[in-house]
Amino acid sequence: MHISRDFSISRRTALRGLGTTMALPFLEAMLPAKIASAAAEKSIPKRAAWLYFGTGMNIREFTPEDEGKDFTYSRILKPLEPYREDITIFSNTYLEHGGGHHGDYTFMTGVEAKKGGSIQNTISCDQIAAGHLGGDTRFESLQFCIQRGTGFGGNLRTLSWNQNGVPLASENDPHVVFNRLFKVDDPDEAAVREKGFRRRGSILDAVMEDAKSLEKQIGKADGEKLEEYFTSVREVEKQLERDKDWSVKPKPEVDPETAARYAEKYSIHLPSGQFVYEKYAKLMYDLLALAFQTDSTRIITYVVRQESSGGVFPEFGVSKGYHELSHHGNDPKNLDELAAVDTIYQEHFAHFLGKMKSIKEADGSSLLDHCVIGYSSGMGIGHSKDLLPTAMFGGKAMGIDHRGHLKLPEQTPLSTVWHTMLDRLDVPVGEHFQDSSGVISDVVA
């Protein structure tokens, strides 16, 4: 086996100045090319993103007719064809507690979270991943949606739930997200932030002191509830310490041209006629790529389209809202317009894949190769629990061997796809994860 002995920089290279010579420390660039590449690949972090397209898709125009890597792209998937080597479309996925308009609550947790008037959820798979991968980044995870907040009780605006089943709020304005990621505070802003840290710390101390004084006065059942409360407070304390630690670390720098794109607020709440969804979608998708590229986070969730509400914009050129179109009644016009809207969303998503593919890592591979992306919905066509529009992208360097179009056994739990993603992230979840039937071996290299 031939191994190149060419070094990018000689080990004898020295810095000369002020009449002295100083040897350089050992640098990666001094390694033989193949060894340097292996070292770089080992240090490149793994990332993941989960995306949600509410109210399903026109699955009749989504599902390919043939199988395998050389499958024929359907109408809706056609914009993704340039990324054929980085795609697996999964047929026959199933969400046991999905269907209707409450699939968003179970999408990432697998439990029947919304039952009657009660909502009780558990930790979502992205937060399981964040707990393992988020320790070295400014943000353990990021949550995006076209609407800000959680939407708790109605149509959700987030996919993420912490270990206590509490939803994590999403941000919807790319200007706000950009500032969180990259804006450097001036001295006055830094002083206000530091004052806020001290105030939050004092409040938490007082709350914990009062709560602990109750421990000896309550019964077992109340004690368990109080322990849950303590856990929540400890989580807030942990996040406060994390925020304080990162507040003194420099943020990544971005070029002026990129910063100018995010200089002003841009959200769905702009006055009529000022909001163009294509511009918004590209701003948001580019932020996902930037957050991964700068290692600001390694885990992102994005509610691209909420359940029931919205989903259609004037420039889409259709006659009805998305929810109304989904009640198509087999009317050809409704089905055609539904597929037209779905195709537009895939065009925007293709922009994201292109951006991820264009960003190169230290070893020459792409950012997409080191990030696994999954998307689906909480329902299939006709508001069913099955026939979900499910796909996985990227992750080649993480050991994903894409199959093009893969037909799974009928009613394969959607959690099986998430299980596979977590497996490729090296996040231990054991053999039993939600209702998963196990890692999909066909896509594991």
C-alpha positions in Angstrom: 0.0 0.0 0.0 1.4 3.4 -1.0 1.2 6.1 1.6 2.2 9.6 0.4 5.0 11.2 2.4 4.3 14.7 1.2 3.7 17.1 4.0 1.7 20.3 3.6 4.1 22.0 6.0 7.6 20.7 6.9 8.2 19.8 10.5 11.4 21.8 10.2 9.4 25.0 9.4 10.3 27.8 11.8 9.2 31.3 12.5 12.0 33.9 12.1 11.8 37.4 13.5 13.6 39.8 15.7 16.9 38.0 15.1 15.6 34.7 16.6 14.2 31.4 15.3 11.3 29.7 17.0 10.1 26.2 16.0 6.4 25.8 15.3 4.3 23.6 17.5 3.1 20.4 15.9 0.3 21.2 13.4 -2.2 19.0 11.7 -0.9 20.5 8.4 2.4 18.7 9.1 0.7 15.3 8.8 0.7 13.3 5.6 -2.5 14.2 3.7 -4.3 10.9 4.3 -3.6 11.0 8.1 -4.6 14.6 8.3 -7.8 13.8 6.5 -8.6 11.0 8.9 -7.9 13.2 11.9 -10.1 15.9 10.5 -12.9 13.5 9.9 -12.7 12.2 13.4 -13.1 15.7 14.8 -16.0 16.7 12.7 -19.2 16.7 14.9 -22.4 14.8 14.0 -25.5 16.8 13.7 -29.2 16.2 13.1 -32.4 18.1 12.1 -36.0 17.0 12.2 -38.6 18.8 10.1 -42.4 18.8 10.2 -44.8 19.4 7.4 -48.2 19.7 9.0 -51.4 18.3 7.5 -49.6 15.7 5.5 -49.0 15.9 1.7 -50.7 14.6 -1.4 -49.1 11.2 -1.0 -50.5 10.1 -4.4 -48.1 12.6 -6.0 -45.3 12.0 -3.4 -44.7 8.3 -3.3 -42.5 7.0 -6.2 -43.8 4.2 -8.4 -40.6 2.2 -8.4 -38.0 1.3 -5.7 -34.3 1.4 -5.3 -31.5 3.9 -5.8 -32.6 4.6 -9.4 -36.2 5.3 -8.7 -38.3 7.7 -10.8 -38.9 10.9 -8.9 -42.5 11.8 -8.4 -44.0 15.2 -9.1 -43.6 16.5 -5.5 -40.1 15.0 -5.1 -38.8 16.2 -8.5 -37.0 19.3 -7.0 -34.9 16.9 -4.9 -33.6 14.9 -7.8 -30.2 16.7 -7.9 -29.4 15.1 -4.5 -30.3 11.6 -5.5 -27.2 10.2 -3.7 -28.2 11.7 -0.4 -31.9 10.6 -0.2 -34.0 7.8 1.1 -37.8 8.0 0.8 -39.5 5.6 3.2 -42.9 4.2 2.2 -45.4 2.7 4.8 -44.4 4.7 7.9 -47.1 4.8 10.6 -47.8 7.1 13.6 -49.9 5.1 16.1 -51.2 8.2 17.9 -51.2 10.4 14.8 -53.9 11.1 12.2 -56.4 13.9 12.7 -54.8 17.1 13.8 -53.0 16.0 16.9 -50.1 14.1 15.3 -47.8 17.0 16.1 -48.0 16.1 19.8 -46.8 12.6 19.3 -44.5 13.1 16.3 -41.2 13.1 18.3 -42.2 11.4 21.5 -44.3 8.4 20.3 -46.8 8.7 23.2 -50.5 9.5 23.2 -49.8 13.0 24.6 -53.1 14.6 23.8 -56.1 12.7 25.1 -59.4 14.4 25.7 -58.7 17.6 27.6 -55.5 16.4 29.1 -52.0 16.8 27.6 -49.2 14.7 29.1 -46.0 14.2 27.0 -42.5 13.0 27.5 -39.1 13.8 26.2 -38.7 14.1 22.4 -36.0 12.3 20.5 -34.2 15.5 19.6 -33.8 16.4 23.2 -32.4 12.9 23.9 -29.9 13.7 21.2 -29.2 17.2 22.6 -28.5 15.7 26.0 -25.6 13.7 24.4 -24.4 16.1 21.7 -25.1 19.6 23.0 -22.6 20.0 25.8 -19.9 21.6 23.6 -22.1 24.1 21.7 -23.6 27.5 22.6 -27.1 26.1 22.2 -27.9 22.5 23.1 -30.7 22.7 20.5 -32.6 25.2 18.4 -36.3 25.2 17.7 -37.8 27.0 14.6 -41.3 27.5 13.3 -43.2 30.0 11.1 -45.0 31.1 14.3 -43.3 31.9 17.6 -43.8 30.1 20.9 -45.1 26.6 21.6 -48.8 26.6 20.5 -49.5 24.4 23.5 -53.1 23.3 23.6 -53.7 24.1 20.0 -51.7 23.6 16.8 -48.1 23.1 18.0 -45.3 25.5 17.0 -42.6 23.2 18.3 -41.5 19.5 18.1 -39.3 19.6 21.2 -40.3 18.5 24.7 -37.9 18.3 27.7 -37.6 15.4 30.1 -40.6 16.7 32.1 -42.8 16.8 29.0 -42.7 20.6 28.8 -42.7 22.0 25.2 -39.7 24.2 24.2 -40.6 27.4 22.5 -39.7 28.1 18.8 -38.5 31.3 17.3 -39.9 32.4 14.0 -38.1 35.6 13.0 -34.8 35.0 11.1 -33.5 38.4 12.3 -34.0 37.4 16.0 -32.4 34.0 15.4 -29.4 35.5 13.6 -28.8 38.0 16.5 -28.9 35.2 19.0 -26.3 33.3 17.0 -24.0 36.0 15.9 -24.7 39.5 17.3 -22.1 40.8 19.7 -23.5 42.8 22.7 -22.2 46.3 23.2 -21.1 47.2 26.8 -24.5 48.5 27.9 -26.3 45.3 26.6 -23.7 43.2 28.4 -24.2 45.0 31.6 -28.0 44.5 31.4 -27.5 40.8 30.6 -25.2 40.4 33.6 -27.8 42.1 35.9 -30.4 39.7 34.5 -28.2 36.7 35.4 -27.9 37.9 39.0 -31.6 38.5 39.3 -32.5 35.1 37.9 -30.1 33.5 40.3 -31.5 35.2 43.3 -35.1 34.3 42.3 -34.1 30.6 41.9 -32.4 30.5 45.2 -35.5 31.9 47.0 -37.8 29.5 45.2 -35.7 26.5 46.1 -35.5 27.6 49.7 -39.2 28.0 50.0 -39.9 24.7 48.3 -37.5 22.8 50.5 -39.2 24.1 53.6 -42.4 22.3 52.5 -40.8 18.8 52.2 -41.5 17.7 55.8 -45.1 19.0 55.7 -46.4 17.0 52.8 -47.4 13.4 52.0 -45.8 11.0 49.5 -47.9 12.0 46.5 -47.2 15.6 47.0 -43.6 14.8 47.6 -43.3 13.2 44.2 -44.9 16.3 42.6 -42.5 18.5 44.5 -39.5 16.4 43.3 -40.7 17.0 39.7 -40.8 20.7 40.6 -37.2 20.5 42.0 -36.1 18.9 38.7 -37.6 21.7 36.7 -35.9 24.3 38.8 -32.6 22.5 38.6 -32.9 22.5 34.8 -33.4 26.3 34.9 -30.4 26.6 37.1 -28.3 24.5 34.8 -29.4 26.6 31.8 -28.6 29.8 33.7 -25.1 28.6 34.4 -24.7 27.6 30.7 -25.9 31.0 29.6 -23.4 32.7 31.9 -20.5 30.5 30.7 -21.2 31.2 27.1 -21.9 34.9 27.6 -18.1 35.6 27.9 -17.1 33.4 24.9 -16.9 35.1 21.5 -19.6 34.4 18.9 -18.7 33.2 15.4 -18.0 35.9 12.9 -20.0 36.1 9.7 -19.3 38.1 6.6 -21.0 41.6 6.2 -23.1 40.4 3.2 -24.7 37.6 5.2 -25.3 39.9 8.2 -27.0 42.4 5.9 -29.6 39.8 4.8 -30.7 39.5 8.5 -30.5 43.2 9.4 -34.3 43.7 9.7 -37.2 41.7 11.2 -38.9 39.5 8.7 -41.8 37.3 9.8 -45.3 36.3 8.8 -46.6 39.2 11.0 -45.4 41.8 8.5 -48.1 44.0 7.0 -50.0 42.5 4.0 -48.0 42.5 0.8 -44.6 42.8 2.5 -44.1 39.1 3.3 -42.9 36.7 0.6 -42.7 33.1 1.8 -39.9 32.1 -0.6 -37.6 34.8 0.8 -38.6 33.7 4.4 -38.0 30.0 3.7 -34.5 30.6 2.3 -33.6 32.9 5.2 -34.6 30.2 7.7 -33.0 27.3 5.9 -29.8 29.3 5.5 -29.8 29.9 9.2 -30.1 26.2 9.9 -27.0 25.6 7.7 -25.1 28.5 9.4 -25.9 27.2 12.9 -24.5 23.8 11.9 -21.5 25.3 10.1 -20.5 27.4 13.0 -21.1 24.6 15.5 -23.5 26.9 17.4 -25.7 23.8 17.8 -25.9 20.2 16.6 -29.6 19.6 17.0 -32.4 21.6 15.3 -36.1 21.0 14.9 -38.2 23.0 12.4 -42.0 23.1 12.1 -42.0 24.2 8.5 -45.8 24.0 8.2 -48.2 23.8 11.2 -51.2 21.5 11.5 -54.5 22.9 10.2 -53.6 26.6 10.0 -51.8 28.5 7.3 -49.5 26.7 4.8 -50.5 28.7 1.7 -49.4 32.1 0.6 -50.6 34.4 -2.2 -47.6 33.7 -4.5 -48.5 30.0 -4.4 -51.3 30.7 -6.8 -53.9 28.3 -5.4 -57.6 28.8 -4.7 -57.8 27.6 -1.1 -55.9 27.2 2.2 -53.8 24.0 2.7 -56.2 22.5 5.3 -59.2 23.0 3.0 -57.3 21.5 0.1 -56.4 18.5 2.3 -60.2 17.8 2.5 -60.0 17.2 -1.2 -63.0 15.0 -1.7 -61.1 13.4 -4.6 -61.7 16.5 -6.6 -59.0 16.7 -9.3 -58.5 20.4 -8.9 -58.0 20.2 -5.1 -55.6 17.3 -5.5 -53.6 19.2 -8.2 -53.4 22.3 -6.1 -52.4 20.3 -3.0 -49.5 18.7 -5.0 -48.6 22.1 -6.4 -48.2 23.5 -2.9 -46.2 20.4 -1.7 -43.9 20.8 -4.7 -43.2 24.5 -3.7 -42.2 23.4 -0.2 -39.9 20.8 -1.7 -38.3 23.4 -3.9 -37.5 25.4 -0.7 -36.2 22.3 1.0 -34.0 21.5 -2.0 -32.4 25.0 -1.5 -31.5 23.8 2.0 -29.9 20.6 0.8 -27.9 22.5 -1.8 -26.6 24.9 0.9 -25.6 22.0 3.1 -24.0 20.2 0.2 -22.0 23.3 -0.8 -20.4 23.9 2.6 -17.1 21.9 2.9 -15.7 20.4 6.1 -12.0 20.1 7.0 -11.6 16.8 5.2 -13.2 18.0 2.0 -16.6 16.3 2.6 -19.7 18.3 2.8 -21.7 19.6 5.8 -24.6 17.4 4.6 -22.4 14.3 4.9 -22.0 15.0 8.6 -25.7 15.8 9.3 -28.7 13.5 9.1 -32.0 15.1 8.4 -35.4 13.6 8.7 -38.8 14.9 7.8 -42.4 13.6 7.9 -45.9 14.6 9.1 -48.4 13.7 11.8 -50.8 12.4 9.2 -51.1 10.9 5.8 -53.5 11.8 3.0 -57.1 11.8 4.2 -55.9 12.5 7.8 -54.8 8.9 8.2 -52.2 7.5 10.7 -50.3 5.8 7.9 -48.9 6.6 4.4 -46.8 9.4 5.9 -44.5 11.5 3.7 -41.3 10.4 5.3 -37.7 10.8 4.1 -34.1 10.9 5.4 -31.2 12.9 3.9 -27.5 13.3 4.3 -25.3 11.5 6.9 -23.0 9.6 4.5 -20.0 10.2 6.8 -22.1 8.9 9.7 -22.6 5.5 8.0 -25.8 6.1 6.2 -26.2 4.2 2.9 -29.1 5.8 1.1 -31.4 3.5 -0.8 -33.4 6.0 -2.9 -36.9 4.7 -2.4 -37.3 2.0 0.3 -40.5 0.2 0.9 -40.8 -0.7 4.6 -43.2 -3.3 5.9 -46.7 -2.0 6.2 -47.3 0.2 9.3 -43.7 0.5 10.2 -43.6 2.9 13.2 -42.2 6.4 12.3 -40.1 6.1 15.4 -38.1 3.4 13.6 -36.7 6.2 11.3 -35.9 8.4 14.3 -34.3 5.4 16.0 -32.0 5.0 13.0 -31.1 8.6 13.1 -30.2 8.4 16.8 -28.2 5.3 16.1 -26.1 7.1 13.5 -25.6 10.0 15.9 -24.1 7.4 18.4 -26.9 8.4 20.9 -27.6 5.3 23.1 -31.3 4.5 23.5 -31.1 0.8 23.9 -33.0 -1.8 21.9 -36.4 -0.5 22.9 -37.1 3.1 21.7 -40.7 4.4 21.7 -42.6 1.9 19.5 -39.7 1.4 17.1 -39.2 -2.0 15.5 -35.5 -1.4 15.5 -32.8 0.4 13.4 -33.4 0.1 9.7 -30.5 -2.0 8.7 -31.0 -1.4 5.0 -29.7 2.2 5.3 -26.8 1.5 7.7 -23.5 1.1 5.9 
